[in-house]
Structures are given as C-alpha cells and as structure tokens.
Amino acid sequence: MMKKIRKALEEYNRYRGVEAEAKLISIDKDVVTLEFRGSFCETCGYYDWIEDIIYILEEHSLKSEIIEIKELDDGAIAKIKYKERDEETT
C-alpha cells in the first residue's frame, strides 16, 4: 500500500510540481495525510489541485476520497481515506 501511495505522489509531483507539490505527512491505517504547497493556478481552482491526487491514486488501484481539507496561507493539509480497489471491479 505504501509503495502505491509513494508512486502516486511521485507522479503527482512530476506533472504538477511547478504549481503544486504534495508531501506525505502520515499514513494511519486507511487515512493518508498530505501537505500541498505551491502557487496553485487560481484559474484551475484551488480544490482541483488537491482533488487531482484522487485520480492518480485510482490509477494505482486505491479507491480514495477526501475527508478533510485544512486551508493554509500557501497550501493545504488534506486527509484522504483510501482502500485497495477490488480486482473484480477494475
């Protein structure tokens, strides 16, 4: 599970790192806490930058949902609940 999360963060930062960067803060059972920092292209929508990680986690077979976002002056802390996607539903 940890390997999938790290790969997803690596991919997120590779493509979005110019305007938003995600950093792993913690993983507790089925919740990952991430810190997002950056300029966040405002025309794209602040929350869109955070929601993008959900799509990338899905690509790595982790069904995910944002359960909390704490806004910061130059970013956010997001808690994301995840579980391994059933192979039957893929």
Biotite code that builds the C-alpha atoms (Angstrom):
import biotite.structure as struc

atoms = struc.array([
    struc.Atom([0.000, 0.000, 0.000], chain_id="A", res_id=1, res_name="MET", atom_name="CA", element="C"),
    struc.Atom([2.771, 2.400, 0.958], chain_id="A", res_id=2, res_name="MET", atom_name="CA", element="C"),
    struc.Atom([4.530, 1.754, -2.343], chain_id="A", res_id=3, res_name="LYS", atom_name="CA", element="C"),
    struc.Atom([1.381, 2.676, -4.301], chain_id="A", res_id=4, res_name="LYS", atom_name="CA", element="C"),
    struc.Atom([0.939, 5.894, -2.324], chain_id="A", res_id=5, res_name="ILE", atom_name="CA", element="C"),
    struc.Atom([4.559, 6.914, -2.843], chain_id="A", res_id=6, res_name="ARG", atom_name="CA", element="C"),
    struc.Atom([4.327, 6.171, -6.586], chain_id="A", res_id=7, res_name="LYS", atom_name="CA", element="C"),
    struc.Atom([1.143, 8.255, -6.824], chain_id="A", res_id=8, res_name="ALA", atom_name="CA", element="C"),
    struc.Atom([2.830, 11.189, -5.039], chain_id="A", res_id=9, res_name="LEU", atom_name="CA", element="C"),
    struc.Atom([5.850, 10.897, -7.305], chain_id="A", res_id=10, res_name="GLU", atom_name="CA", element="C"),
    struc.Atom([3.594, 11.037, -10.361], chain_id="A", res_id=11, res_name="GLU", atom_name="CA", element="C"),
    struc.Atom([1.568, 13.950, -8.951], chain_id="A", res_id=12, res_name="TYR", atom_name="CA", element="C"),
    struc.Atom([4.705, 15.977, -8.271], chain_id="A", res_id=13, res_name="ASN", atom_name="CA", element="C"),
    struc.Atom([6.243, 15.138, -11.640], chain_id="A", res_id=14, res_name="ARG", atom_name="CA", element="C"),
    struc.Atom([3.338, 16.645, -13.558], chain_id="A", res_id=15, res_name="TYR", atom_name="CA", element="C"),
    struc.Atom([2.054, 19.294, -11.161], chain_id="A", res_id=16, res_name="ARG", atom_name="CA", element="C"),
    struc.Atom([5.175, 20.244, -9.223], chain_id="A", res_id=17, res_name="GLY", atom_name="CA", element="C"),
    struc.Atom([5.546, 23.601, -10.941], chain_id="A", res_id=18, res_name="VAL", atom_name="CA", element="C"),
    struc.Atom([2.349, 24.906, -9.348], chain_id="A", res_id=19, res_name="GLU", atom_name="CA", element="C"),
    struc.Atom([1.542, 22.418, -6.576], chain_id="A", res_id=20, res_name="ALA", atom_name="CA", element="C"),
    struc.Atom([3.598, 19.870, -4.699], chain_id="A", res_id=21, res_name="GLU", atom_name="CA", element="C"),
    struc.Atom([2.285, 17.106, -2.456], chain_id="A", res_id=22, res_name="ALA", atom_name="CA", element="C"),
    struc.Atom([4.248, 15.817, 0.530], chain_id="A", res_id=23, res_name="LYS", atom_name="CA", element="C"),
    struc.Atom([3.401, 12.799, 2.672], chain_id="A", res_id=24, res_name="LEU", atom_name="CA", element="C"),
    struc.Atom([2.825, 13.717, 6.306], chain_id="A", res_id=25, res_name="ILE", atom_name="CA", element="C"),
    struc.Atom([1.460, 10.445, 7.683], chain_id="A", res_id=26, res_name="SER", atom_name="CA", element="C"),
    struc.Atom([-0.358, 7.218, 6.988], chain_id="A", res_id=27, res_name="ILE", atom_name="CA", element="C"),
    struc.Atom([-2.704, 5.854, 9.638], chain_id="A", res_id=28, res_name="ASP", atom_name="CA", element="C"),
    struc.Atom([-4.445, 2.585, 8.853], chain_id="A", res_id=29, res_name="LYS", atom_name="CA", element="C"),
    struc.Atom([-6.724, 3.749, 5.994], chain_id="A", res_id=30, res_name="ASP", atom_name="CA", element="C"),
    struc.Atom([-6.093, 7.525, 6.010], chain_id="A", res_id=31, res_name="VAL", atom_name="CA", element="C"),
    struc.Atom([-3.185, 9.319, 4.385], chain_id="A", res_id=32, res_name="VAL", atom_name="CA", element="C"),
    struc.Atom([-2.413, 12.929, 5.340], chain_id="A", res_id=33, res_name="THR", atom_name="CA", element="C"),
    struc.Atom([-0.791, 15.064, 2.658], chain_id="A", res_id=34, res_name="LEU", atom_name="CA", element="C"),
    struc.Atom([0.531, 18.605, 2.620], chain_id="A", res_id=35, res_name="GLU", atom_name="CA", element="C"),
    struc.Atom([0.040, 20.604, -0.570], chain_id="A", res_id=36, res_name="PHE", atom_name="CA", element="C"),
    struc.Atom([2.141, 23.717, -1.206], chain_id="A", res_id=37, res_name="ARG", atom_name="CA", element="C"),
    struc.Atom([2.556, 25.944, -4.201], chain_id="A", res_id=38, res_name="GLY", atom_name="CA", element="C"),
    struc.Atom([1.095, 28.757, -6.239], chain_id="A", res_id=39, res_name="SER", atom_name="CA", element="C"),
    struc.Atom([-1.984, 26.709, -7.291], chain_id="A", res_id=40, res_name="PHE", atom_name="CA", element="C"),
    struc.Atom([-3.016, 28.223, -10.611], chain_id="A", res_id=41, res_name="CYS", atom_name="CA", element="C"),
    struc.Atom([-6.136, 30.021, -9.413], chain_id="A", res_id=42, res_name="GLU", atom_name="CA", element="C"),
    struc.Atom([-7.934, 29.752, -12.738], chain_id="A", res_id=43, res_name="THR", atom_name="CA", element="C"),
    struc.Atom([-7.856, 25.967, -12.397], chain_id="A", res_id=44, res_name="CYS", atom_name="CA", element="C"),
    struc.Atom([-9.489, 26.067, -8.977], chain_id="A", res_id=45, res_name="GLY", atom_name="CA", element="C"),
    struc.Atom([-7.757, 25.653, -5.631], chain_id="A", res_id=46, res_name="TYR", atom_name="CA", element="C"),
    struc.Atom([-9.514, 22.390, -4.729], chain_id="A", res_id=47, res_name="TYR", atom_name="CA", element="C"),
    struc.Atom([-8.920, 20.902, -8.170], chain_id="A", res_id=48, res_name="ASP", atom_name="CA", element="C"),
    struc.Atom([-5.215, 20.707, -7.363], chain_id="A", res_id=49, res_name="TRP", atom_name="CA", element="C"),
    struc.Atom([-5.975, 18.674, -4.256], chain_id="A", res_id=50, res_name="ILE", atom_name="CA", element="C"),
    struc.Atom([-8.625, 16.507, -5.928], chain_id="A", res_id=51, res_name="GLU", atom_name="CA", element="C"),
    struc.Atom([-6.153, 15.540, -8.669], chain_id="A", res_id=52, res_name="ASP", atom_name="CA", element="C"),
    struc.Atom([-4.387, 13.185, -6.243], chain_id="A", res_id=53, res_name="ILE", atom_name="CA", element="C"),
    struc.Atom([-7.604, 11.129, -6.004], chain_id="A", res_id=54, res_name="ILE", atom_name="CA", element="C"),
    struc.Atom([-7.484, 10.353, -9.718], chain_id="A", res_id=55, res_name="TYR", atom_name="CA", element="C"),
    struc.Atom([-3.839, 9.383, -9.527], chain_id="A", res_id=56, res_name="ILE", atom_name="CA", element="C"),
    struc.Atom([-4.440, 7.122, -6.513], chain_id="A", res_id=57, res_name="LEU", atom_name="CA", element="C"),
    struc.Atom([-7.252, 5.481, -8.505], chain_id="A", res_id=58, res_name="GLU", atom_name="CA", element="C"),
    struc.Atom([-4.776, 4.778, -11.307], chain_id="A", res_id=59, res_name="GLU", atom_name="CA", element="C"),
    struc.Atom([-2.686, 2.958, -8.688], chain_id="A", res_id=60, res_name="HIS", atom_name="CA", element="C"),
    struc.Atom([-5.682, 0.798, -7.606], chain_id="A", res_id=61, res_name="SER", atom_name="CA", element="C"),
    struc.Atom([-6.503, 2.829, -4.484], chain_id="A", res_id=62, res_name="LEU", atom_name="CA", element="C"),
    struc.Atom([-10.113, 3.960, -4.194], chain_id="A", res_id=63, res_name="LYS", atom_name="CA", element="C"),
    struc.Atom([-9.905, 7.274, -2.359], chain_id="A", res_id=64, res_name="SER", atom_name="CA", element="C"),
    struc.Atom([-11.941, 10.162, -1.035], chain_id="A", res_id=65, res_name="GLU", atom_name="CA", element="C"),
    struc.Atom([-11.011, 13.441, 0.602], chain_id="A", res_id=66, res_name="ILE", atom_name="CA", element="C"),
    struc.Atom([-12.404, 13.522, 4.134], chain_id="A", res_id=67, res_name="ILE", atom_name="CA", element="C"),
    struc.Atom([-10.887, 16.796, 5.356], chain_id="A", res_id=68, res_name="GLU", atom_name="CA", element="C"),
    struc.Atom([-9.066, 19.828, 3.987], chain_id="A", res_id=69, res_name="ILE", atom_name="CA", element="C"),
    struc.Atom([-7.426, 22.417, 6.194], chain_id="A", res_id=70, res_name="LYS", atom_name="CA", element="C"),
    struc.Atom([-6.550, 25.525, 4.218], chain_id="A", res_id=71, res_name="GLU", atom_name="CA", element="C"),
    struc.Atom([-3.178, 27.187, 4.828], chain_id="A", res_id=72, res_name="LEU", atom_name="CA", element="C"),
    struc.Atom([-1.866, 30.557, 3.628], chain_id="A", res_id=73, res_name="ASP", atom_name="CA", element="C"),
    struc.Atom([0.133, 28.920, 0.847], chain_id="A", res_id=74, res_name="ASP", atom_name="CA", element="C"),
    struc.Atom([-1.384, 25.474, 0.615], chain_id="A", res_id=75, res_name="GLY", atom_name="CA", element="C"),
    struc.Atom([-3.455, 22.889, 2.422], chain_id="A", res_id=76, res_name="ALA", atom_name="CA", element="C"),
    struc.Atom([-3.376, 19.778, 4.561], chain_id="A", res_id=77, res_name="ILE", atom_name="CA", element="C"),
    struc.Atom([-5.675, 17.066, 3.207], chain_id="A", res_id=78, res_name="ALA", atom_name="CA", element="C"),
    struc.Atom([-6.761, 13.820, 4.821], chain_id="A", res_id=79, res_name="LYS", atom_name="CA", element="C"),
    struc.Atom([-7.656, 11.156, 2.301], chain_id="A", res_id=80, res_name="ILE", atom_name="CA", element="C"),
    struc.Atom([-9.326, 7.870, 3.118], chain_id="A", res_id=81, res_name="LYS", atom_name="CA", element="C"),
    struc.Atom([-8.246, 5.048, 0.831], chain_id="A", res_id=82, res_name="TYR", atom_name="CA", element="C"),
    struc.Atom([-8.677, 1.335, 0.282], chain_id="A", res_id=83, res_name="LYS", atom_name="CA", element="C"),
    struc.Atom([-7.349, -1.116, -2.227], chain_id="A", res_id=84, res_name="GLU", atom_name="CA", element="C"),
    struc.Atom([-9.772, -1.453, -5.113], chain_id="A", res_id=85, res_name="ARG", atom_name="CA", element="C"),
    struc.Atom([-11.260, -4.919, -5.530], chain_id="A", res_id=86, res_name="ASP", atom_name="CA", element="C"),
    struc.Atom([-9.782, -6.651, -8.531], chain_id="A", res_id=87, res_name="GLU", atom_name="CA", element="C"),
    struc.Atom([-13.308, -7.683, -9.619], chain_id="A", res_id=88, res_name="GLU", atom_name="CA", element="C"),
    struc.Atom([-14.371, -4.036, -10.035], chain_id="A", res_id=89, res_name="THR", atom_name="CA", element="C"),
    struc.Atom([-11.344, -2.955, -12.076], chain_id="A", res_id=90, res_name="THR", atom_name="CA", element="C"),
])
